[in-house]
Amino acid sequence: MPQYNGERKDILIRQILKAIGEDNRRDIIERIWKERQERVKKGCFPGGNTPYGYKRKGKHFATNLGKAEVILHIYSRRSRENF
């Protein structure tokens, strides 16, 4: 981005570029949100990191047995503390 020397015209240009950037950012966020919602409606994973205790196998998830033991231990310990 070019350097501006503080003239009124330069400040106006900077403000216009900032407004365009903000509008683009909102559009991108909206597109991502809508795409994730569509994926959930279709029964697919919405995206992001693979949940702990699973590994990706193509388009589906498979249980990672080593990590699944940790999850089972956490839940069993938690259930014992609640009662």
JONORKA-V826716 format. One record per pair of residues at least 4 apart in sequence whose ideal C-beta (glycine too) atoms are under 8 Angstrom apart, sorted by the first residue. I is the first residue (numbers start at 1). J is the second residue. Records with the same first field share a line. If there is no record, write none. Layout:
# JONORKA-V826716
I->J  J
This chain:
# JONORKA-V826716
1->17
4->10  11  13  14
5->10
6->10  11
7->11
8->12
9->13
10->14
11->15
12->16
13->17
14->18
15->19
16->20
17->21
18->22
19->23
20->24
21->25
22->26
23->27
24->28
25->29
26->30
27->31
28->32
29->33
30->34
31->35
32->36
33->37
34->38
35->39
36->40  46  47
37->41  46
38->42
39->44  45  46  47
40->44  46
44->59
45->61
50->54  55  56  61
51->61
52->67  70  71
53->63  64  67  68  70  71
54->61  62  63  64  67
55->61  62  63  64
56->60  61  62
57->61  62
63->68
64->68
65->69
66->70
67->71
68->72
69->73
70->74
71->75
72->76
73->77
74->78
75->79
76->80
77->81
78->82
79->83
